Amino acid sequence: MEKRIQIHYKGDVYGSLNDIRRHEIGNYSDAYVRSLFHVGGRQPDIVVRVMDGLSFVSYTQTTLLPAKKTFDLSVAIACCADRIVRDATLNILEIGTGTGVFPVVLRVLVPEQSLMITATDISGDALTVAELNASLNNVDPTSINFLKRDGLKDIFGIAHRQDIVFSNPPFSTSNRVGIVNAGGIHPTVALDGGQDGTHYYQRFLIEARRVLKPDGVTIFQLPLQKDDLWRTVYAIQRIAHERVFLMEDCIARYRKNGPQFIVIGNNFLISELSNQGYKISEI
């Protein structure tokens, strides 16, 4: 059975996953997927999102669509990577990589000798998609340390202390998952954040301390809805031992929703990201 692929503004493309080739997807460099539903209302099995010439495949019910804000953050970190750690190697870990946008973009933009990146996910299927996206963007999947892990419960396989831990944790309260995922198109495991929606933010912050360098930072992507966003901010603030900053992209169109990221800890990255167009304020 063929998979259905949707690329916004360019109509629908049909074919199996094996038919997808980087040079074919590259024709849609200006495309941006805004909806999972085409005019006829049929739900696609595969969605290709293309951002600044890089292409990312997402499977319905396996991975969330890659977010533009995640893409932009990875570009910003890549642009200042050499100044963050000077002549050393930058060590970055992502918890819950999904489609692999964050590590893949970093690997595209930062020389391998300057960056060691690990990306975990609880879903083996999601890791398969992430490895595919690496290949689609001419990145050797073995150059990223993809690990099947439940957060950082089992941290073997991570050889070095990290400068940055990044995650976009499940954010929805358990009783609202059915509303958030009304079409059944998203993987529930990527949405259900427990009773108050902040369980994984708090858990991952505690786990990240075990792998971070003393001056390392944790960066979380915040929920889009304001109620969820501020509930998450307050929950992190209550348990953080470190300095806490809110980060807002001053240029991007989605900034009207409030801050997109929360940073726990303080190192050279804070000032560098400020130079990359982010408004950063301590709370």
Secondary structure as GFF3:
##gff-version 3
##sequence-region A 1 283
A	DSSP	beta_strand	4	6	.	.	.	ID=ss1
A	DSSP	beta_strand	12	14	.	.	.	ID=ss2
A	DSSP	three_ten_helix	17	19	.	.	.	ID=ss3
A	DSSP	alpha_helix	22	25	.	.	.	ID=ss4
A	DSSP	three_ten_helix	26	28	.	.	.	ID=ss5
A	DSSP	beta_strand	46	51	.	.	.	ID=ss6
A	DSSP	beta_strand	54	59	.	.	.	ID=ss7
A	DSSP	alpha_helix	68	79	.	.	.	ID=ss8
A	DSSP	alpha_helix	81	84	.	.	.	ID=ss9
A	DSSP	beta_strand	90	95	.	.	.	ID=ss10
A	DSSP	alpha_helix	101	109	.	.	.	ID=ss11
A	DSSP	three_ten_helix	112	114	.	.	.	ID=ss12
A	DSSP	beta_strand	115	121	.	.	.	ID=ss13
A	DSSP	alpha_helix	124	136	.	.	.	ID=ss14
A	DSSP	three_ten_helix	141	143	.	.	.	ID=ss15
A	DSSP	beta_strand	145	148	.	.	.	ID=ss16
A	DSSP	beta_strand	162	167	.	.	.	ID=ss17
A	DSSP	three_ten_helix	174	176	.	.	.	ID=ss18
A	DSSP	alpha_helix	177	180	.	.	.	ID=ss19
A	DSSP	three_ten_helix	188	190	.	.	.	ID=ss20
A	DSSP	alpha_helix	199	208	.	.	.	ID=ss21
A	DSSP	beta_strand	212	221	.	.	.	ID=ss22
A	DSSP	alpha_helix	226	239	.	.	.	ID=ss23
A	DSSP	beta_strand	244	249	.	.	.	ID=ss24
A	DSSP	three_ten_helix	253	257	.	.	.	ID=ss25
A	DSSP	beta_strand	261	264	.	.	.	ID=ss26
A	DSSP	alpha_helix	268	275	.	.	.	ID=ss27
A	DSSP	beta_strand	278	282	.	.	.	ID=ss28
###
